[in-house]
Amino acid sequence: MNMGCTKLIVTIFISAGLFLNVSFKAQAGEYKVLCSSDSYKYHYCRINGQVRSVRLYKRVSDTLCVKGSNWDYDRNGIWVNKGCRADFAVRGR
């Protein structure tokens, strides 16, 4: 399968709202943080120091974790809600 076809398939899966399970390696300067929405409740995971960026590293829950919907971050930490539980790769300032 050529790269153009693969890119099209990935786009179709994402457009259909299906989860694409891709695993990433933590990059230099990142550390992992587990943040969990237990019992589908909102939870804020405070990070020591200021947060520059966060990416979902590995989803642990059966619930899909969608940035801006049931997880996101600010300069002080990560919030999760509605059953999202995941390891997040955090990069500080």
DSSP file (Angstrom, degrees, kcal/mol; ACC not computed):
  #  RESIDUE AA STRUCTURE BP1 BP2  ACC     N-H-->O    O-->H-N    N-H-->O    O-->H-N    TCO  KAPPA ALPHA  PHI   PSI    X-CA   Y-CA   Z-CA
    1    1 A M              0   0    0      0, 0.0     2,-0.1     0, 0.0     0, 0.0   0.000 360.0 360.0 360.0 131.3    0.0    0.0    0.0
    2    2 A N     >  -     0   0    0      1,-0.1     4,-2.1     4,-0.0     3,-0.3  -0.346 360.0-106.7 -81.7 166.6    1.5    3.4   -0.9
    3    3 A M  H  > S+     0   0    0      1,-0.2     4,-2.6     2,-0.2     5,-0.2   0.841 117.0  56.6 -63.1 -36.8    1.7    6.3    1.4
    4    4 A G  H  > S+     0   0    0      1,-0.2     4,-1.7     2,-0.2    -1,-0.2   0.902 109.4  45.9 -62.2 -40.8   -1.1    8.3   -0.2
    5    5 A C  H  > S+     0   0    0     -3,-0.3     4,-2.3     2,-0.2    -2,-0.2   0.903 112.1  50.9 -68.3 -42.1   -3.5    5.4    0.3
    6    6 A T  H  X S+     0   0    0     -4,-2.1     4,-2.4     1,-0.2    -2,-0.2   0.917 109.8  50.3 -61.0 -43.9   -2.4    4.9    3.9
    7    7 A K  H  X S+     0   0    0     -4,-2.6     4,-2.2     1,-0.2    -1,-0.2   0.883 110.0  51.1 -62.5 -39.0   -2.9    8.7    4.6
    8    8 A L  H  X S+     0   0    0     -4,-1.7     4,-2.3     2,-0.2    -1,-0.2   0.916 109.8  49.1 -64.7 -44.1   -6.4    8.5    3.1
    9    9 A I  H  X S+     0   0    0     -4,-2.3     4,-2.5     2,-0.2    -2,-0.2   0.921 111.2  49.2 -62.8 -44.8   -7.4    5.5    5.3
   10   10 A V  H  X S+     0   0    0     -4,-2.4     4,-2.4     1,-0.2    -1,-0.2   0.914 111.1  50.8 -60.7 -43.0   -6.1    7.2    8.4
   11   11 A T  H  X S+     0   0    0     -4,-2.2     4,-2.7     1,-0.2    -1,-0.2   0.898 109.7  50.3 -61.5 -41.4   -8.1   10.3    7.5
   12   12 A I  H  X S+     0   0    0     -4,-2.3     4,-2.1     2,-0.2    -2,-0.2   0.927 110.6  48.9 -63.8 -45.3  -11.2    8.2    6.9
   13   13 A F  H  <>S+     0   0    0     -4,-2.5     5,-2.1     1,-0.2     4,-0.4   0.922 114.3  45.3 -60.0 -44.9  -10.8    6.5   10.3
   14   14 A I  H ><5S+     0   0    0     -4,-2.4     3,-1.2     1,-0.2    -2,-0.2   0.911 112.5  50.9 -66.8 -42.1  -10.3    9.9   12.1
   15   15 A S  H 3<5S+     0   0    0     -4,-2.7    -1,-0.2     1,-0.3    -2,-0.2   0.838 106.6  55.2 -63.8 -33.0  -13.2   11.5   10.2
   16   16 A A  T 3<5S-     0   0    0     -4,-2.1    -1,-0.3    -5,-0.2    -2,-0.2   0.557 116.7-115.7 -77.9  -7.0  -15.5    8.6   11.2
   17   17 A G  T < 5 +     0   0    0     -3,-1.2     2,-0.2    -4,-0.4    -3,-0.2   0.635  66.0 145.4  83.4  13.8  -14.7    9.2   14.8
   18   18 A L      < -     0   0    0     -5,-2.1     2,-0.4    -6,-0.2    -1,-0.3  -0.568  53.8-108.9 -85.0 150.6  -12.9    5.9   15.3
   19   19 A F        -     0   0    0     -2,-0.2     2,-0.7    -3,-0.1    -1,-0.1  -0.647  21.9-153.8 -82.9 129.2   -9.9    5.6   17.6
   20   20 A L        -     0   0    0     -2,-0.4     2,-1.1     2,-0.1    -1,-0.0  -0.909  13.5-145.2-101.1 109.8   -6.6    5.1   16.0
   21   21 A N        +     0   0    0     -2,-0.7     2,-0.5    37,-0.0    -2,-0.0  -0.647  32.0 162.8 -83.5 100.8   -4.4    3.4   18.5
   22   22 A V        -     0   0    0     -2,-1.1     2,-0.4    35,-0.0    -2,-0.1  -0.972  24.8-149.7-119.3 129.2   -0.9    4.7   17.9
   23   23 A S        -     0   0    0     -2,-0.5     2,-0.3    35,-0.1    35,-0.1  -0.810  12.5-164.7-101.9 143.6    1.8    4.3   20.5
   24   24 A F        -     0   0    0     33,-0.7     2,-0.4    -2,-0.4     3,-0.0  -0.876  18.4-124.3-121.1 152.5    4.6    6.9   20.9
   25   25 A K        -     0   0    0     -2,-0.3     2,-0.1     1,-0.0     0, 0.0  -0.780  38.3-103.6 -90.8 142.1    7.9    6.8   22.6
   26   26 A A        -     0   0    0     -2,-0.4     2,-0.2     1,-0.1     3,-0.1  -0.447  41.7-137.8 -62.5 136.4    8.5    9.5   25.2
   27   27 A Q    >   -     0   0    0      1,-0.2     3,-2.1    -2,-0.1    -1,-0.1  -0.503  32.6 -72.9 -95.0 164.9   10.8   12.1   23.7
   28   28 A A  T 3  S+     0   0    0      1,-0.3    -1,-0.2    -2,-0.2     3,-0.1  -0.299 121.8  23.5 -55.8 135.6   13.8   13.8   25.3
   29   29 A G  T 3  S+     0   0    0      1,-0.3    63,-0.6    -3,-0.1     2,-0.3   0.402 102.4 108.4  87.1  -2.9   12.6   16.4   27.8
   30   30 A E  E <   -A   91   0A   0     -3,-2.1     2,-0.3    61,-0.2    -1,-0.3  -0.747  45.4-170.2-103.9 153.8    9.2   14.7   28.3
   31   31 A Y  E     -A   90   0A   0     59,-1.9    59,-3.2    -2,-0.3     2,-0.3  -0.979  24.2-114.1-137.5 154.8    8.0   12.8   31.3
   32   32 A K  E     -A   89   0A   0     -2,-0.3     2,-0.4    57,-0.2    57,-0.2  -0.666  25.5-173.5 -93.6 141.9    4.8   10.7   31.7
   33   33 A V  E     -A   88   0A   0     55,-2.3    55,-3.0    -2,-0.3     2,-0.5  -0.997  16.6-143.4-132.2 127.0    1.9   11.6   34.0
   34   34 A L  E     +A   87   0A   0     -2,-0.4     2,-0.4    53,-0.2    53,-0.2  -0.807  23.0 179.3 -88.3 125.7   -1.0    9.3   34.7
   35   35 A C  E     -A   86   0A   0     51,-2.3    51,-2.1    -2,-0.5     2,-0.4  -0.998   5.9-168.5-130.4 132.1   -4.2   11.3   35.0
   36   36 A S  E     -A   85   0A   0     -2,-0.4     2,-1.1    49,-0.2    49,-0.2  -0.967  25.9-151.3-133.3 132.5   -7.5    9.5   35.7
   37   37 A S    >   -     0   0    0     47,-2.0     3,-1.2    -2,-0.4     2,-0.2  -0.781  31.2-161.0 -94.9  87.2  -11.2   10.4   35.7
   38   38 A D  G >  S+     0   0    0     -2,-1.1     3,-1.9     1,-0.3    44,-0.1  -0.484  72.0   3.8 -73.5 140.1  -12.4    7.9   38.2
   39   39 A S  G 3  S-     0   0    0      1,-0.3    -1,-0.3    -2,-0.2     3,-0.1   0.803 127.9 -70.4  54.6  31.7  -16.2    7.1   38.2
   40   40 A Y  G <  S+     0   0    0     -3,-1.2    42,-0.9     1,-0.2    -1,-0.3   0.709 100.0 139.6  62.3  22.9  -16.5    9.4   35.1
   41   41 A K    <   -     0   0    0     -3,-1.9    42,-0.2    40,-0.2    -1,-0.2  -0.673  60.5 -95.9-100.2 153.7  -15.8   12.5   37.3
   42   42 A Y        -     0   0    0     -2,-0.3     2,-0.3    39,-0.1    39,-0.2  -0.372  44.5-179.6 -61.9 138.0  -13.7   15.6   36.6
   43   43 A H  E     -C   80   0B   0     37,-2.5    37,-2.6    -2,-0.1     2,-0.5  -0.991  17.3-152.7-144.2 137.4  -10.1   15.4   37.9
   44   44 A Y  E     -C   79   0B   0     -2,-0.3     2,-0.8    35,-0.2    35,-0.2  -0.945   5.5-157.9-111.1 124.6   -7.3   17.9   37.8
   45   45 A C  E     -C   78   0B   0     33,-3.6    33,-2.2    -2,-0.5     2,-0.2  -0.882  16.0-146.0-104.0 104.7   -3.7   16.6   37.9
   46   46 A R  E     -C   77   0B   0     -2,-0.8     2,-0.4    31,-0.2    31,-0.3  -0.473   9.4-149.7 -73.3 139.3   -1.4   19.4   39.0
   47   47 A I        -     0   0    0     29,-3.2     2,-0.4    -2,-0.2     4,-0.1  -0.908  17.5-119.4-110.8 135.4    2.0   19.5   37.5
   48   48 A N  S    S+     0   0    0     -2,-0.4     2,-0.1     2,-0.1    29,-0.0  -0.617  86.3   7.5 -72.1 126.3    5.1   20.8   39.3
   49   49 A G  S    S-     0   0    0     -2,-0.4     2,-0.3    43,-0.1    -2,-0.2  -0.197 110.6 -48.3  87.9 172.9    6.4   23.7   37.2
   50   50 A Q        -     0   0    0     -2,-0.1    43,-1.7     1,-0.0     2,-0.5  -0.607  52.5-130.1 -85.7 142.0    4.8   25.2   34.2
   51   51 A V  E     +B   92   0A   0     24,-2.6    41,-0.3    -2,-0.3     3,-0.1  -0.767  23.6 178.0 -92.1 129.2    3.5   23.1   31.4
   52   52 A R  E     -     0   0A   0     39,-3.0     2,-0.3    -2,-0.5    40,-0.2   0.826  69.4  -9.4 -94.5 -43.4    4.6   23.9   27.8
   53   53 A S  E     -B   91   0A   0     38,-1.9    38,-2.7    22,-0.1    -1,-0.4  -0.993  54.7-163.9-155.1 155.0    2.9   21.0   26.0
   54   54 A V  E     -B   90   0A   0     -2,-0.3     2,-0.3    36,-0.2    36,-0.2  -0.997   7.8-178.9-139.5 139.5    1.0   17.8   26.7
   55   55 A R  E     -B   89   0A   0     34,-2.0    34,-2.9    -2,-0.4     2,-0.5  -0.990  38.9-101.6-135.8 149.6    0.2   14.9   24.4
   56   56 A L  E     +B   88   0A   0     -2,-0.3    32,-0.2    32,-0.2     3,-0.1  -0.563  38.2 179.1 -68.4 121.2   -1.7   11.7   25.0
   57   57 A Y  E     -     0   0A   0     30,-2.4   -33,-0.7    -2,-0.5     2,-0.3   0.900  65.6  -9.0 -91.4 -50.9    1.0    9.1   25.4
   58   58 A K  E     -B   87   0A   0     29,-2.1    29,-3.1   -35,-0.1     2,-0.3  -0.911  63.0-134.0-154.7 122.7   -1.1    5.9   26.1
   59   59 A R  E     +B   86   0A   0     -2,-0.3    27,-0.3    27,-0.2     5,-0.1  -0.604  21.5 177.8 -75.2 134.3   -4.8    5.6   26.8
   60   60 A V        +     0   0    0     25,-3.0    26,-0.2    -2,-0.3    -1,-0.1   0.657  55.3  77.4-108.2 -26.6   -5.5    3.3   29.7
   61   61 A S  S    S-     0   0    0     24,-2.0     4,-0.1     2,-0.2    23,-0.1  -0.342  79.8-125.9 -83.3 163.5   -9.3    3.5   29.9
   62   62 A D  S    S+     0   0    0     21,-0.1     2,-0.2    -2,-0.1    -1,-0.1   0.747  92.2  88.3 -73.5 -25.9  -11.9    1.9   27.7
   63   63 A T  S    S-     0   0    0     20,-0.5    22,-0.4     1,-0.1    -2,-0.2  -0.524  89.6-113.5 -73.7 136.2  -13.3    5.4   27.2
   64   64 A L        -     0   0    0     -2,-0.2     2,-0.6    20,-0.1    -1,-0.1  -0.445  23.6-139.4 -66.0 143.5  -11.8    7.3   24.3
   65   65 A C        -     0   0    0     -2,-0.1     2,-0.6    -4,-0.1    -9,-0.1  -0.938  22.1-175.7-109.4 113.7   -9.8   10.3   25.4
   66   66 A V    >>> -     0   0    0     -2,-0.6     3,-2.3     6,-0.0     4,-2.2  -0.942  26.9-121.9-118.0 116.8  -10.4   13.3   23.1
   67   67 A K  B 345S+d   71   0B   0     -2,-0.6     5,-0.2     1,-0.3    -2,-0.0  -0.296  99.1  16.6 -58.2 132.8   -8.4   16.5   23.6
   68   68 A G  T 345S+     0   0    0      3,-3.4    -1,-0.3     1,-0.1     4,-0.1   0.226 125.6  60.4  88.4 -14.7  -10.8   19.4   24.2
   69   69 A S  T <45S-     0   0    0     -3,-2.3    -2,-0.2     2,-0.4     3,-0.1   0.804 127.6  -5.3-108.0 -59.5  -13.7   17.1   25.0
   70   70 A N  T  <5S+     0   0    0     -4,-2.2    11,-2.1     1,-0.2     2,-0.3   0.258 132.3  31.4-126.0  12.3  -12.7   15.0   28.0
   71   71 A W  E   < +dE  67  80B   0     -5,-1.0    -3,-3.4     9,-0.2    -2,-0.4  -0.952  59.3 137.5-158.3 152.6   -9.1   16.0   28.5
   72   72 A D  E     - E   0  79B   0      7,-1.8     7,-2.7    -2,-0.3     2,-0.3  -0.944  30.6-128.9-170.9-175.5   -7.0   19.1   28.0
   73   73 A Y  E     - E   0  78B   0     -2,-0.3     5,-0.2     5,-0.2     2,-0.2  -0.959   9.7-166.2-145.7 162.1   -4.3   21.0   29.8
   74   74 A D  E >   - E   0  77B   0      3,-2.5     3,-0.7    -2,-0.3   -23,-0.1  -0.706  54.1 -77.4-133.0-170.6   -3.3   24.5   31.0
   75   75 A R  T 3  S+     0   0    0     -2,-0.2   -24,-2.6     1,-0.2     3,-0.1   0.650 128.6  44.2 -69.8 -12.5    0.1   25.8   32.3
   76   76 A N  T 3  S-     0   0    0      1,-0.2   -29,-3.2   -26,-0.2     2,-0.3   0.543 121.4 -48.2-108.6 -10.1   -0.4   24.2   35.7
   77   77 A G  E <   -CE  46  74B   0     -3,-0.7    -3,-2.5   -31,-0.3     2,-0.4  -0.997  58.0 -68.9 169.7-167.3   -1.7   20.7   34.8
   78   78 A I  E     -CE  45  73B   0    -33,-2.2   -33,-3.6    -2,-0.3     2,-0.4  -0.929  31.5-156.8-119.7 138.7   -3.9   18.3   33.0
   79   79 A W  E     -CE  44  72B   0     -7,-2.7    -7,-1.8    -2,-0.4     2,-0.3  -0.936   9.8-175.4-115.6 145.9   -7.7   17.8   33.5
   80   80 A V  E     +CE  43  71B   0    -37,-2.6   -37,-2.5    -2,-0.4     2,-0.3  -0.931   7.0 168.0-132.1 158.0   -9.6   14.7   32.6
   81   81 A N    >   +     0   0    0    -11,-2.1     3,-1.5    -2,-0.3   -40,-0.2  -0.968  49.8  37.2-159.0 165.7  -13.4   14.0   32.7
   82   82 A K  T 3  S-     0   0    0    -42,-0.9   -41,-0.1    -2,-0.3    -1,-0.1   0.801 127.8 -47.9  56.1  37.3  -16.0   11.5   31.6
   83   83 A G  T 3  S+     0   0    0      1,-0.3   -20,-0.5   -42,-0.2     2,-0.3   0.441  90.0 149.0  90.7  -0.1  -13.9    8.3   32.1
   84   84 A C    <   +     0   0    0     -3,-1.5   -47,-2.0   -14,-0.2     2,-0.4  -0.530  14.6 170.2 -69.8 129.9  -10.7    9.3   30.3
   85   85 A R  E     +A   36   0A   0    -22,-0.4   -25,-3.0    -2,-0.3   -24,-2.0  -0.971  15.2 141.1-140.7 123.7   -7.7    7.7   31.9
   86   86 A A  E     -AB  35  59A   0    -51,-2.1   -51,-2.3    -2,-0.4     2,-0.5  -0.993  52.9-108.3-158.3 159.3   -4.3    8.0   30.2
   87   87 A D  E     -AB  34  58A   0    -29,-3.1   -30,-2.4    -2,-0.3   -29,-2.1  -0.853  41.1-159.3 -87.5 129.7   -0.6    8.4   30.5
   88   88 A F  E     -AB  33  56A   0    -55,-3.0   -55,-2.3    -2,-0.5     2,-0.6  -0.912  15.2-133.5-114.3 140.2    0.3   11.8   29.2
   89   89 A A  E     -AB  32  55A   0    -34,-2.9   -34,-2.0    -2,-0.4     2,-0.4  -0.841  29.8-164.3 -91.7 119.5    3.7   13.0   27.9
   90   90 A V  E     -AB  31  54A   0    -59,-3.2   -59,-1.9    -2,-0.6     2,-0.5  -0.866  13.6-165.7-111.8 137.0    4.4   16.4   29.5
   91   91 A R  E     -AB  30  53A   0    -38,-2.7   -39,-3.0    -2,-0.4   -38,-1.9  -0.989  16.0-154.6-120.1 123.2    7.0   18.9   28.4
   92   92 A G  E       B   0  51A   0    -63,-0.6   -41,-0.2    -2,-0.5   -43,-0.1  -0.297 360.0 360.0 -90.6 176.2    7.8   21.7   30.9
   93   93 A R              0   0    0    -43,-1.7   -42,-0.1    -2,-0.1    -1,-0.1   0.406 360.0 360.0 -91.8 360.0    9.1   25.2   30.4
